[in-house]
Amino acid sequence: MNYKSIIERMIQKIESSKNLEIIDIEIGAGLSNDDLAFAEESFNVSFDEQIKELYSQMNGVKLRWILKAENQLQMLTGDDHGQVYGKVNILDIDTVFMGTNSDYWESIIWGNEEDEQNQEYLKILRPFDFVDLDDGLAACFSVKDGILSASDILFFNPRRGNEVSMKMNLVTYFEEMEKKTAYVFWQEALMYPESNMASSINYYFPLI
């Protein structure tokens, strides 16, 4: 799977749009086989093939787009003003394990969980696409039997009761991301089609 080509196609689509503009873009250089092996050894896991493919192509991606200024007032009103934007935040492989605060995700994912059994379960999550830092929303890999797996992407969402399977692997995740041009919270809208977020995306996405 050429994950990088999906990012490049999204960039091309945004740049060719009359309504959108990119305000942040950064694509990390892919890791060598030696780099991947060193990361596996450092974090005492094996990576499945989908993860190896992703990180051999790109070690992290930041991409953010917004409506061009002249379209903001024309298209948006009321509570929706400023809410039409897109975001990709694929973390580099070290951050996937160590967390954005270098505390192995204690402060964001599992540290506030009082139930010890749930806490231990949350410790298997390894966020890779951090959707919203303030709310702690993230798409996650998981560690099972010493393998970092992308076969069942989990979506961590404290607002809806922690983690839920997205019923897709990493390949499908990127394909769905491309379909929605990484429109913010597309993951939540896909999982909860009756939600306000889904309604907002269904209304605005065709306009952009």
PyMOL commands that set and color helices and strands:
alter all, ss='L'
color gray80, all
select helices_A, chain A and resi 3-15+33-43+49-57+69-75+78-80+93-98+106-110+116-122+158-160+170-179+186-191+196-207
alter helices_A, ss='H'
color red, helices_A
select strands_A, chain A and resi 20-29+46-47+58-67+85-90+125-132+137-144+147-157+162-165
alter strands_A, ss='S'
color yellow, strands_A
deselect
rebuild
show_as cartoon
